[in-house]
Amino acid sequence: MGLPGTWIGSLHATPTAPAPGKRPRPWSEWHYWWQAHYLDAILDAAFRELHSGHRCAAQRHWRRANQLLRGILLRNFGRFPNYFYDDMAWLLLASQRLNGLSQQLTARPALLATLAMRALARQLVRGQDEKLGGGLYWSRKRDFKNTPTNAPAALYFARIADLSTATGLLDWLRRELYRTSSGLYLDGIRLTAGGPRTEEAIYTYNQGTVLGALLATGTAEHLAQAASLIQAINDQLATAAQGLRLESGGDGNLFTGILCRYLALAANDERLPAETRRTAARLVRDTASQIADRVETQLSAATQRWTILQAAGRVSLPPSHLSAK
């Protein structure tokens, strides 16, 4: 951004020799949620270094993460809340992780991350009502409730041990957007003059955040649902030996990386059956093999590649002789 103590992700790889008179325009195009996932990627690197015993390297990533959060605040015109509740849920999850990293490195919360969490959590509470039977809206227009908003919000509430709110959102998703025919979650429900209209699209990332929320609540019912969801992902969204379906487009470039993030958590979760964990690990590793040699020039695609490769590096494959749990 050119401002001391700040950082922002360039949306596209800049040429090594810019045309005369041309300078980057950091204020022209804004993708709030790409930056939130870029923040998550930096935090992945920090936690990897910390867990490997490289504390100084982890601190460097921690400082960069703080700079990025400050850059997001400034680029969003001095405030964390945004028009879209799903954007806010993504940044809230990343800010929560940044705060946790700060606690481990400095024994103190990260001030800016704490402020972000307070501001964004309030928005996720205000975005809920009882229309359509509950749930959280996608935007301040309040005419659409969807999985991309409700699932990450449920994950956040589960992580702060507000299991009542988390379970309420998951129950709403299960009741309104889960399809037994596929075992997957649809995109959302739109309020129209003619009544509610279901958006039938199935996206990879929606399955990932639901999976993460189910694991975070950790109830027996939700763990069983998580195992079933992983099997449906394997059956519906993957190709043998090639891994998961890759979505296309700017936003779509993030989708499969999000799913891999939570499949990696499942692969290492001993509460799940061993066969389910093996399936999750295989999906992540096969997907990583598919994208490992790519050179990405867009922030969303580069962040997804990093996320998938990091997820593949974290999965542990349960021995085939282990009995299901």
C-alpha positions as CSV (number, residue, x, y, z in Angstrom):
1,M,0.0,0.0,0.0
2,G,3.0,2.3,0.4
3,L,2.1,3.1,4.0
4,P,4.4,2.2,6.9
5,G,3.2,-0.7,8.9
6,T,0.7,-1.9,6.3
7,W,0.4,-4.7,3.7
8,I,-2.2,-5.6,1.1
9,G,-2.3,-8.4,-1.4
10,S,-1.9,-7.4,-5.0
11,L,-4.8,-8.9,-6.9
12,H,-2.7,-9.7,-9.9
13,A,1.0,-10.4,-10.4
14,T,2.6,-7.1,-11.5
15,P,5.0,-7.0,-14.5
16,T,8.7,-6.8,-13.6
17,A,9.0,-3.7,-15.7
18,P,5.9,-1.5,-15.5
19,A,5.0,0.6,-18.5
20,P,6.3,4.2,-18.2
21,G,4.1,6.3,-16.1
22,K,2.1,3.4,-14.9
23,R,1.9,2.7,-11.1
24,P,-0.1,0.2,-9.1
25,R,-3.6,1.4,-8.1
26,P,-4.3,-0.2,-4.8
27,W,-7.6,1.6,-4.3
28,S,-9.2,0.7,-7.7
29,E,-10.3,-2.9,-7.3
30,W,-11.3,-4.4,-3.9
31,H,-11.9,-8.0,-3.0
32,Y,-12.2,-8.1,0.8
33,W,-12.7,-11.8,1.1
34,W,-9.6,-12.6,-1.0
35,Q,-7.6,-10.6,1.5
36,A,-9.1,-12.5,4.4
37,H,-8.0,-15.8,2.8
38,Y,-4.6,-14.4,2.1
39,L,-4.4,-13.5,5.8
40,D,-5.3,-17.2,6.6
41,A,-2.5,-18.3,4.3
42,I,0.1,-16.1,6.1
43,L,-1.2,-17.6,9.4
44,D,-0.8,-21.1,8.0
45,A,2.9,-20.3,7.4
46,A,3.3,-18.8,10.9
47,F,1.7,-21.8,12.6
48,R,3.8,-24.2,10.5
49,E,7.0,-22.4,11.6
50,L,5.9,-22.2,15.2
51,H,5.1,-25.9,15.4
52,S,8.4,-26.7,13.7
53,G,10.3,-24.8,16.5
54,H,11.2,-21.9,14.3
55,R,9.9,-19.1,16.5
56,C,11.7,-16.2,14.8
57,A,10.3,-17.2,11.4
58,A,6.8,-17.5,13.0
59,Q,7.2,-14.0,14.4
60,R,8.0,-12.6,11.0
61,H,4.8,-14.0,9.5
62,W,2.9,-12.8,12.6
63,R,4.1,-9.2,11.9
64,R,3.2,-9.5,8.3
65,A,-0.3,-10.8,9.3
66,N,-0.8,-7.8,11.5
67,Q,0.3,-5.5,8.7
68,L,-2.2,-7.1,6.4
69,L,-5.1,-6.8,8.8
70,R,-4.1,-3.1,9.2
71,G,-4.0,-2.8,5.4
72,I,-7.5,-4.3,5.1
73,L,-8.8,-1.9,7.7
74,L,-7.4,1.1,5.8
75,R,-8.4,-0.2,2.3
76,N,-12.0,-0.7,3.7
77,F,-12.1,3.0,4.5
78,G,-11.2,2.7,8.2
79,R,-13.7,0.1,9.3
80,F,-13.9,-3.7,9.4
81,P,-17.7,-4.2,8.7
82,N,-18.6,-4.8,5.1
83,Y,-21.8,-5.0,3.0
84,F,-21.6,-8.8,2.8
85,Y,-21.9,-10.9,5.9
86,D,-20.0,-13.8,4.4
87,D,-17.0,-11.5,3.8
88,M,-17.2,-10.5,7.4
89,A,-17.4,-14.1,8.6
90,W,-14.2,-15.0,6.6
91,L,-12.2,-12.1,8.1
92,L,-13.6,-12.9,11.6
93,L,-12.3,-16.4,11.4
94,A,-8.9,-15.2,10.2
95,S,-8.7,-12.5,12.9
96,Q,-9.6,-15.2,15.5
97,R,-6.6,-17.3,14.3
98,L,-4.3,-14.2,14.4
99,N,-5.4,-13.5,17.9
100,G,-4.6,-17.1,18.9
101,L,-1.2,-16.9,17.3
102,S,-0.4,-13.7,19.1
103,Q,-1.3,-15.4,22.4
104,Q,1.2,-18.1,21.7
105,L,4.0,-15.8,20.6
106,T,3.6,-12.9,23.0
107,A,1.2,-14.1,25.7
108,R,-1.0,-11.2,24.8
109,P,-4.0,-10.8,22.4
110,A,-3.5,-8.9,19.2
111,L,-5.1,-5.5,19.7
112,L,-6.2,-5.0,16.1
113,A,-7.4,-8.6,15.7
114,T,-9.4,-8.2,18.9
115,L,-11.1,-5.0,17.6
116,A,-11.9,-6.8,14.3
117,M,-13.4,-9.7,16.2
118,R,-15.6,-7.5,18.3
119,A,-16.8,-5.4,15.3
120,L,-17.5,-8.4,13.0
121,A,-19.0,-10.7,15.6
122,R,-21.6,-8.0,16.3
123,Q,-22.5,-7.9,12.6
124,L,-23.0,-11.7,12.5
125,V,-25.5,-11.5,15.4
126,R,-27.4,-8.6,13.8
127,G,-27.6,-10.3,10.5
128,Q,-29.8,-13.1,11.8
129,D,-33.6,-13.2,12.0
130,E,-36.5,-15.7,11.9
131,K,-37.5,-15.2,8.3
132,L,-37.2,-18.4,6.3
133,G,-37.1,-20.2,9.6
134,G,-33.8,-18.6,10.9
135,G,-30.3,-18.2,9.6
136,L,-28.1,-15.3,8.6
137,Y,-28.4,-13.1,5.6
138,W,-25.7,-12.9,2.9
139,S,-25.8,-9.1,2.6
140,R,-27.3,-6.0,4.2
141,K,-29.9,-6.1,1.4
142,R,-31.4,-9.0,3.5
143,D,-33.0,-10.9,0.7
144,F,-30.8,-14.0,0.5
145,K,-29.7,-16.5,3.1
146,N,-27.0,-19.0,2.0
147,T,-24.5,-21.6,3.0
148,P,-21.4,-19.4,2.3
149,T,-22.5,-17.1,5.2
150,N,-24.1,-19.4,7.6
151,A,-21.5,-22.2,7.6
152,P,-18.5,-20.0,8.4
153,A,-20.6,-18.1,11.0
154,A,-21.5,-21.4,12.6
155,L,-17.8,-22.3,12.6
156,Y,-16.9,-19.1,14.4
157,F,-19.6,-19.5,17.1
158,A,-18.6,-23.1,17.7
159,R,-15.0,-22.0,18.2
160,I,-16.0,-19.5,20.8
161,A,-18.1,-22.2,22.5
162,D,-21.4,-20.5,21.7
163,L,-22.8,-23.9,20.8
164,S,-26.4,-22.7,20.9
165,T,-25.9,-20.3,18.1
166,A,-23.6,-22.6,16.1
167,T,-26.1,-25.5,16.4
168,G,-29.0,-23.2,15.4
169,L,-27.2,-22.2,12.2
170,L,-26.2,-25.8,11.4
171,D,-29.8,-27.0,12.0
172,W,-31.1,-24.3,9.7
173,L,-28.6,-25.4,7.0
174,R,-29.5,-29.0,7.4
175,R,-33.2,-28.3,7.3
176,E,-33.3,-25.8,4.4
177,L,-30.3,-26.5,2.2
178,Y,-29.2,-30.1,2.7
179,R,-30.2,-32.6,0.0
180,T,-30.4,-36.2,0.9
181,S,-30.2,-37.2,-2.8
182,S,-26.6,-35.9,-3.1
183,G,-25.6,-35.7,0.6
184,L,-24.4,-32.1,-0.1
185,Y,-25.5,-28.6,0.7
186,L,-27.1,-26.2,-1.8
187,D,-26.1,-22.6,-2.2
188,G,-29.0,-20.6,-0.6
189,I,-32.6,-19.4,-0.5
190,R,-33.6,-16.1,-2.0
191,L,-36.6,-14.0,-0.8
192,T,-38.6,-13.0,-3.9
193,A,-42.0,-11.3,-4.5
194,G,-43.3,-14.8,-5.5
195,G,-42.0,-16.4,-2.3
196,P,-38.7,-18.2,-1.4
197,R,-36.6,-19.5,-4.3
198,T,-33.9,-22.1,-3.7
199,E,-30.5,-21.6,-5.5
200,E,-29.6,-25.2,-6.4
201,A,-25.9,-24.7,-7.2
202,I,-23.5,-26.9,-5.3
203,Y,-20.1,-25.4,-4.6
204,T,-17.0,-27.1,-3.1
205,Y,-16.3,-24.4,-0.5
206,N,-19.8,-24.7,1.0
207,Q,-19.2,-28.3,1.9
208,G,-15.9,-27.3,3.5
209,T,-17.2,-24.8,5.9
210,V,-20.1,-27.0,6.9
211,L,-17.6,-29.7,7.6
212,G,-15.5,-27.4,9.7
213,A,-18.5,-26.3,11.7
214,L,-19.6,-29.9,12.3
215,L,-16.2,-30.8,13.5
216,A,-16.0,-27.7,15.8
217,T,-19.2,-28.5,17.6
218,G,-18.1,-32.0,18.0
219,T,-21.4,-33.6,19.0
220,A,-22.0,-37.2,18.2
221,E,-24.7,-36.2,15.7
222,H,-22.5,-33.7,14.0
223,L,-19.5,-36.0,13.8
224,A,-21.8,-38.6,12.1
225,Q,-22.9,-35.9,9.7
226,A,-19.3,-34.9,9.0
227,A,-18.4,-38.5,8.1
228,S,-21.4,-38.7,5.8
229,L,-20.5,-35.4,4.2
230,I,-17.0,-36.5,3.4
231,Q,-18.3,-39.6,1.7
232,A,-20.6,-37.4,-0.4
233,I,-17.8,-35.1,-1.3
234,N,-15.8,-38.1,-2.4
235,D,-18.7,-39.5,-4.5
236,Q,-20.0,-36.2,-6.0
237,L,-17.1,-33.7,-6.2
238,A,-14.0,-35.8,-6.9
239,T,-12.4,-37.7,-9.8
240,A,-10.4,-40.9,-9.0
241,A,-6.7,-40.1,-8.7
242,Q,-7.3,-36.4,-9.7
243,G,-8.7,-35.1,-6.5
244,L,-11.5,-32.5,-6.0
245,R,-13.2,-30.5,-8.7
246,L,-11.6,-27.1,-9.2
247,E,-13.9,-24.2,-9.7
248,S,-13.1,-21.4,-12.1
249,G,-13.1,-17.6,-12.0
250,G,-11.7,-15.1,-9.6
251,D,-13.8,-16.0,-6.6
252,G,-14.1,-19.6,-7.7
253,N,-10.3,-19.9,-7.5
254,L,-10.6,-20.0,-3.7
255,F,-13.4,-22.5,-3.4
256,T,-11.5,-25.9,-3.5
257,G,-8.8,-24.6,-1.3
258,I,-11.3,-23.8,1.4
259,L,-12.7,-27.3,1.2
260,C,-9.2,-28.8,1.4
261,R,-8.5,-26.7,4.6
262,Y,-11.3,-28.5,6.4
263,L,-10.8,-31.9,4.9
264,A,-7.2,-31.7,6.3
265,L,-8.8,-31.1,9.8
266,A,-11.0,-34.1,9.3
267,A,-8.1,-36.2,8.2
268,N,-6.4,-35.6,11.5
269,D,-9.5,-35.8,13.7
270,E,-9.4,-39.1,15.6
271,R,-13.0,-38.8,16.5
272,L,-13.9,-39.8,12.9
273,P,-13.8,-43.3,11.6
274,A,-10.4,-44.3,10.2
275,E,-11.8,-44.9,6.7
276,T,-13.4,-41.5,6.7
277,R,-10.0,-39.9,7.6
278,R,-8.2,-41.8,4.9
279,T,-10.8,-40.6,2.4
280,A,-10.3,-37.0,3.5
281,A,-6.5,-37.3,3.4
282,R,-6.6,-38.9,-0.1
283,L,-8.8,-36.1,-1.5
284,V,-6.5,-33.4,-0.2
285,R,-3.3,-35.1,-1.5
286,D,-4.7,-36.0,-4.9
287,T,-5.9,-32.4,-5.3
288,A,-2.5,-31.1,-4.3
289,S,-0.9,-33.3,-6.9
290,Q,-3.2,-31.8,-9.5
291,I,-2.2,-28.1,-8.8
292,A,1.4,-28.5,-7.5
293,D,3.1,-27.4,-10.7
294,R,0.8,-24.5,-11.5
295,V,2.1,-20.9,-11.7
296,E,-0.7,-18.6,-10.5
297,T,-0.8,-14.9,-11.3
298,Q,-4.1,-14.0,-9.5
299,L,-4.2,-13.5,-5.7
300,S,-7.2,-15.8,-5.3
301,A,-5.6,-18.7,-7.3
302,A,-2.2,-18.3,-5.6
303,T,-3.8,-18.3,-2.2
304,Q,-5.8,-21.4,-3.1
305,R,-2.7,-23.2,-4.3
306,W,-0.9,-22.4,-1.1
307,T,-3.9,-23.5,1.0
308,I,-4.1,-26.8,-0.8
309,L,-0.4,-27.6,-0.6
310,Q,-0.3,-26.6,3.1
311,A,-3.3,-28.8,3.8
312,A,-1.6,-31.7,2.0
313,G,1.4,-31.2,4.2
314,R,-0.6,-31.5,7.3
315,V,-2.7,-34.6,6.7
316,S,-1.8,-37.9,8.3
317,L,-3.0,-41.1,6.8
318,P,-4.4,-43.5,9.3
319,P,-3.1,-47.1,8.9
320,S,-5.5,-49.3,6.9
321,H,-5.6,-51.8,9.7
322,L,-7.1,-49.4,12.2
323,S,-10.7,-50.2,13.0
324,A,-13.4,-47.6,12.4
325,K,-14.3,-45.4,15.4
